[in-house]
Amino acid sequence: MFFASDNAGPVHPSVMDALARGNTGYAVSYGADTVIDDVRTRLRDVFEAPDAAVYLVPTGTAANSLALATLAEPWQTVFCSSVAHIHEDECNAPEFYMGGAKLTLVGQSDKMSANELRAAVATEETRGVHGPQRGPVSITQVTERGTLYSLDEIRALCDVAKDYALPVHLDGARFANALVALGCTPAEMTWKAGVDAVSFGGTKNGLMGVEAVIFFDPAKAWEFELRRKRGAHLFSKHRYLSLQMQAYLTDDLWLTSARQTNENAAYLVAGLRDIDGVTFVHEPQANMVFCAFSRAAHQRLHDAGAAYYVWSGSLEGEDPDEALEARLVCDWALERSQIDAFLDILRTC
């Protein structure tokens, strides 16, 4: 009963097989391997962007931080939601790689509205040389609370950014989950809506550890290469990143895994809706579920070995009926029997 994180699941067997097949002989190092050429072609085809610059890095933090550093000047500020991963979960890495640029938090939830963004952008550059200058907008899709921006919402945010000539970055750690949930194309969710750069996630969706950074304007390519090297994220044995991403894109494994993940979450959500005392904090739209139920139920689940985060409140407390918020995350490898076992325990509480 493991619902703690989609980072914790196994690597997809197809990816392990690809790594084993590629683990023979010698390959040119530092991103000059032949596999990366195929990966670039595939990702350009996926995004319908033949001129896009495509690079691989080992972590989502590196993808976000290096992409934003390429889009921002040190005296600027990045506009993001108040719970964005770049704000809450990356130990100030974006600020570090951006050379001191700051973050401006927009709104009070996981999703920014266009009106909130416009107000935040308008507030900056009002103090001349003394204040931060306007910089990139960063959107998270799927958001940190498991919700989705619609295509119209993404376009509206990008329109605000374009009104101020600001670039837009999309943190797509769960890009595939969002895509299959919306039923759109990668191009529709990115550059056709006005997005300039994407962190295209793989680690949470069955890879061992690799993310792609895609710039739809190749003019940023050389700067990103320099920042990646200077930031110590250019792998010498780069082929092992390339092989993972190649396997991910072969036969649409990235989409198949995301569909399975979302189906597991939908199965969990359907079961939770039928249990008295369970309420949803955010309406589930992809593979992260935020719901609340009694402390007594949390305690019984943890005693039975269920792994997930109690998102608000504490397991220790005097009131067994107090509702505590849980974050439940599904991945492609989660067995339905684990979901059933979790639901069975919750029903008896």
TIGU-653102 format. One record per residue (C-alpha): residue number from 1; x, y, z. Coordinates in pm, whole numbers. Layout:
<atoms>
ATOM mifi   east  north     up
ATOM  NUM      X      Y      Z
...
</atoms>
This chain:
<atoms>
ATOM mifi   east  north     up
ATOM    1      0      0      0
ATOM    2    251    257   -119
ATOM    3    106    599   -199
ATOM    4    390    821    -74
ATOM    5    533    932   -408
ATOM    6    558    838   -775
ATOM    7    932    899   -732
ATOM    8    956    582   -523
ATOM    9    826    329   -773
ATOM   10   1033     88   -981
ATOM   11   1193    165  -1314
ATOM   12    987     32  -1602
ATOM   13   1124   -302  -1732
ATOM   14   1145   -164  -2085
ATOM   15   1378    107  -1961
ATOM   16   1597   -140  -1773
ATOM   17   1613   -358  -2085
ATOM   18   1717    -58  -2295
ATOM   19   1991     30  -2048
ATOM   20   2118   -328  -2050
ATOM   21   2122   -343  -2431
ATOM   22   2304    -11  -2447
ATOM   23   2559   -110  -2185
ATOM   24   2806   -254  -2433
ATOM   25   3115   -112  -2595
ATOM   26   3203    255  -2594
ATOM   27   3009    570  -2667
ATOM   28   3121    929  -2705
ATOM   29   3075   1113  -2377
ATOM   30   2926   1443  -2258
ATOM   31   2613   1443  -2469
ATOM   32   2773   1357  -2802
ATOM   33   2640   1001  -2809
ATOM   34   2438    895  -3112
ATOM   35   2130    805  -2906
ATOM   36   2069   1168  -2810
ATOM   37   2031   1254  -3178
ATOM   38   1740   1010  -3199
ATOM   39   1593   1145  -2875
ATOM   40   1602   1501  -3006
ATOM   41   1429   1397  -3327
ATOM   42   1160   1209  -3137
ATOM   43   1091   1492  -2894
ATOM   44   1078   1747  -3174
ATOM   45    824   1524  -3346
ATOM   46    624   1479  -3025
ATOM   47    605   1854  -2974
ATOM   48    566   1938  -3344
ATOM   49    864   2168  -3302
ATOM   50   1135   2085  -3558
ATOM   51   1368   2364  -3444
ATOM   52   1341   2306  -3069
ATOM   53   1658   2275  -2861
ATOM   54   1647   1956  -2651
ATOM   55   1872   1865  -2359
ATOM   56   1875   1601  -2085
ATOM   57   1952   1641  -1716
ATOM   58   1926   1391  -1429
ATOM   59   1677   1564  -1198
ATOM   60   1368   1781  -1203
ATOM   61   1535   2041   -986
ATOM   62   1817   2071  -1238
ATOM   63   1568   2097  -1525
ATOM   64   1366   2374  -1361
ATOM   65   1661   2566  -1221
ATOM   66   1875   2562  -1533
ATOM   67   1582   2642  -1759
ATOM   68   1481   2940  -1545
ATOM   69   1841   3056  -1517
ATOM   70   1855   3061  -1897
ATOM   71   1535   3265  -1916
ATOM   72   1600   3509  -1628
ATOM   73   1854   3777  -1546
ATOM   74   1991   3796  -1188
ATOM   75   1807   4123  -1121
ATOM   76   1468   3983  -1221
ATOM   77   1195   3792  -1038
ATOM   78   1012   3475  -1146
ATOM   79    634   3469  -1106
ATOM   80    498   3138   -973
ATOM   81    221   3001   -754
ATOM   82    251   3014   -377
ATOM   83    302   2636   -355
ATOM   84    516   2590   -667
ATOM   85    780   2321   -649
ATOM   86   1046   2578   -735
ATOM   87    943   2767   -421
ATOM   88    870   2494   -166
ATOM   89   1078   2193   -265
ATOM   90   1401   2290   -436
ATOM   91   1604   2443   -151
ATOM   92   1641   2777   -333
ATOM   93   1813   2601   -624
ATOM   94   1641   2824   -882
ATOM   95   1764   3136   -703
ATOM   96   2112   2983   -676
ATOM   97   2135   2896  -1046
ATOM   98   1976   3225  -1148
ATOM   99   2252   3413   -969
ATOM  100   2023   3585   -722
ATOM  101   1696   3637   -909
ATOM  102   1405   3600   -670
ATOM  103   1059   3443   -680
ATOM  104    736   3640   -659
ATOM  105    448   3425   -531
ATOM  106    118   3475   -708
ATOM  107   -216   3394   -546
ATOM  108   -291   3170   -252
ATOM  109   -340   2832   -418
ATOM  110   -174   2585   -653
ATOM  111   -308   2762   -962
ATOM  112   -250   3121  -1062
ATOM  113   -529   3306  -1236
ATOM  114   -459   3543  -1521
ATOM  115   -592   3834  -1316
ATOM  116   -370   3745  -1020
ATOM  117    -69   3718  -1247
ATOM  118   -139   4049  -1417
ATOM  119   -169   4223  -1081
ATOM  120    158   4070   -957
ATOM  121    348   4161  -1274
ATOM  122    212   4515  -1272
ATOM  123    333   4562   -915
ATOM  124    697   4503  -1013
ATOM  125    922   4755  -1191
ATOM  126    762   5036   -993
ATOM  127   1078   5133   -804
ATOM  128   1315   5177  -1095
ATOM  129   1666   5055  -1029
ATOM  130   1588   4982   -664
ATOM  131   1340   4697   -716
ATOM  132   1336   4359   -892
ATOM  133   1265   4365  -1262
ATOM  134    999   4153  -1426
ATOM  135   1112   3805  -1528
ATOM  136    976   3468  -1641
ATOM  137    643   3314  -1548
ATOM  138    662   2953  -1427
ATOM  139    355   2725  -1443
ATOM  140    333   2376  -1287
ATOM  141    132   2114  -1477
ATOM  142     12   1886  -1297
ATOM  143      5   2132  -1004
ATOM  144    140   2050   -660
ATOM  145   -215   1980   -541
ATOM  146   -305   1739   -820
ATOM  147   -512   1981  -1026
ATOM  148   -476   2087  -1387
ATOM  149   -461   2408  -1580
ATOM  150   -700   2390  -1875
ATOM  151   -562   2489  -2215
ATOM  152   -761   2811  -2191
ATOM  153   -606   2888  -1851
ATOM  154   -255   2828  -1984
ATOM  155   -324   3052  -2283
ATOM  156   -459   3324  -2055
ATOM  157   -148   3316  -1836
ATOM  158     78   3320  -2141
ATOM  159   -116   3613  -2286
ATOM  160    -45   3813  -1970
ATOM  161    322   3721  -1990
ATOM  162    339   3821  -2357
ATOM  163    176   4156  -2279
ATOM  164    489   4229  -2073
ATOM  165    732   4047  -2309
ATOM  166    806   3784  -2042
ATOM  167    901   3423  -2123
ATOM  168    696   3132  -1985
ATOM  169    837   2813  -1835
ATOM  170    627   2503  -1773
ATOM  171    734   2266  -1495
ATOM  172    614   1935  -1639
ATOM  173    740   1687  -1382
ATOM  174    405   1512  -1439
ATOM  175    365   1637  -1795
ATOM  176    239   1305  -1932
ATOM  177    -25   1269  -1660
ATOM  178   -161   1613  -1742
ATOM  179   -155   1546  -2113
ATOM  180   -358   1224  -2102
ATOM  181   -601   1377  -1853
ATOM  182   -667   1675  -2081
ATOM  183   -669   1469  -2401
ATOM  184   -463   1726  -2590
ATOM  185   -134   1727  -2778
ATOM  186    203   1832  -2631
ATOM  187    211   2126  -2873
ATOM  188   -133   2244  -2761
ATOM  189    -28   2239  -2397
ATOM  190    298   2425  -2462
ATOM  191    418   2641  -2748
ATOM  192     81   2675  -2919
ATOM  193    -48   2824  -2593
ATOM  194    256   3052  -2559
ATOM  195    499   2846  -2347
ATOM  196    867   2908  -2427
ATOM  197   1043   2631  -2234
ATOM  198    939   2299  -2079
ATOM  199   1080   2070  -1815
ATOM  200    955   1740  -1959
ATOM  201    943   1487  -1676
ATOM  202   1033   1120  -1689
ATOM  203   1151   1015  -1344
ATOM  204    804   1017  -1189
ATOM  205    666    816  -1480
ATOM  206    890    509  -1490
ATOM  207   1243    630  -1566
ATOM  208   1545    580  -1344
ATOM  209   1637    947  -1345
ATOM  210   1621   1180  -1645
ATOM  211   1427   1489  -1747
ATOM  212   1430   1677  -2076
ATOM  213   1458   2053  -2107
ATOM  214   1305   2187  -2427
ATOM  215   1342   2541  -2560
ATOM  216   1112   2620  -2849
ATOM  217   1342   2911  -2936
ATOM  218   1681   2754  -3021
ATOM  219   1850   3089  -2962
ATOM  220   1873   2986  -2596
ATOM  221   2053   2660  -2672
ATOM  222   2416   2761  -2626
ATOM  223   2352   2949  -2304
ATOM  224   2173   2646  -2162
ATOM  225   2464   2420  -2259
ATOM  226   2705   2647  -2078
ATOM  227   2484   2666  -1770
ATOM  228   2436   2290  -1764
ATOM  229   2810   2230  -1773
ATOM  230   2890   2508  -1525
ATOM  231   2615   2378  -1297
ATOM  232   2765   2025  -1292
ATOM  233   2469   1861  -1467
ATOM  234   2636   1751  -1790
ATOM  235   2676   1375  -1748
ATOM  236   3000   1230  -1881
ATOM  237   2833    892  -1949
ATOM  238   2544   1074  -2107
ATOM  239   2427    776  -2310
ATOM  240   2258    635  -2000
ATOM  241   2034    941  -1986
ATOM  242   1972    916  -2360
ATOM  243   1887    546  -2345
ATOM  244   1627    604  -2076
ATOM  245   1456    883  -2269
ATOM  246   1471    685  -2592
ATOM  247   1296    391  -2425
ATOM  248   1042    631  -2273
ATOM  249    950    762  -2617
ATOM  250    950    422  -2792
ATOM  251    603    283  -2864
ATOM  252    457    570  -2658
ATOM  253    569    417  -2329
ATOM  254    547    763  -2169
ATOM  255    178    783  -2254
ATOM  256    100    421  -2166
ATOM  257    259    462  -1823
ATOM  258     74    789  -1761
ATOM  259   -259    636  -1858
ATOM  260   -202    345  -1621
ATOM  261   -104    586  -1346
ATOM  262   -413    802  -1396
ATOM  263   -635    494  -1415
ATOM  264   -495    373  -1083
ATOM  265   -573    712   -930
ATOM  266   -924    712  -1076
ATOM  267   -984    364   -929
ATOM  268   -864    489   -588
ATOM  269  -1081    800   -609
ATOM  270  -1391    599   -702
ATOM  271  -1339    381   -394
ATOM  272  -1280    680   -168
ATOM  273  -1602    849   -284
ATOM  274  -1803    551   -155
ATOM  275  -1659    570    197
ATOM  276  -1838    774    460
ATOM  277  -1620   1031    632
ATOM  278  -1382   1086    340
ATOM  279  -1380   1435    188
ATOM  280  -1169   1570    -96
ATOM  281   -959   1878    -27
ATOM  282   -891   1929   -398
ATOM  283  -1089   1770   -678
ATOM  284   -859   1496   -818
ATOM  285   -766   1540  -1183
ATOM  286   -454   1330  -1237
ATOM  287   -253   1099  -1010
ATOM  288   -235   1294   -681
ATOM  289   -525   1277   -440
ATOM  290   -570   1510   -144
ATOM  291   -842   1392     91
ATOM  292   -926   1404    461
ATOM  293  -1045   1140    705
ATOM  294  -1029   1070   1075
ATOM  295   -714   1043   1283
ATOM  296   -827    696   1391
ATOM  297   -839    584   1027
ATOM  298   -494    729    961
ATOM  299   -355    545   1261
ATOM  300   -506    214   1154
ATOM  301   -376    253    801
ATOM  302    -24    334    919
ATOM  303    -31     43   1161
ATOM  304   -120   -182    868
ATOM  305    182    -57    671
ATOM  306     23    199    440
ATOM  307    280    453    318
ATOM  308    161    805    240
ATOM  309    199   1157    374
ATOM  310    -27   1305    638
ATOM  311    -39   1645    474
ATOM  312   -188   1845    758
ATOM  313   -224   1764   1126
ATOM  314    -52   1495   1326
ATOM  315   -112   1127   1384
ATOM  316    -58   1200   1750
ATOM  317   -358   1368   1907
ATOM  318   -637   1323   2155
ATOM  319   -934   1342   1920
ATOM  320   -967   1022   1712
ATOM  321  -1240   1179   1500
ATOM  322  -1042   1486   1395
ATOM  323  -1006   1494   1016
ATOM  324   -648   1500    890
ATOM  325   -549   1564    530
ATOM  326   -367   1292    335
ATOM  327   -174   1306      9
ATOM  328   -204    984   -189
ATOM  329      5    946   -506
ATOM  330    -37    665   -759
ATOM  331    217    546  -1013
ATOM  332    210    309  -1311
ATOM  333    334      7  -1111
ATOM  334     79     26   -830
ATOM  335   -123   -294   -813
ATOM  336   -499   -278   -776
ATOM  337   -471   -522   -487
ATOM  338   -281   -256   -292
ATOM  339   -553     -3   -361
ATOM  340   -821   -251   -257
ATOM  341   -638   -332     65
ATOM  342   -610     39    148
ATOM  343   -980     97     80
ATOM  344  -1084   -211    279
ATOM  345   -904    -84    589
ATOM  346  -1051    262    548
ATOM  347  -1404    120    517
ATOM  348  -1374    -53    854
ATOM  349  -1269    261   1039
</atoms>
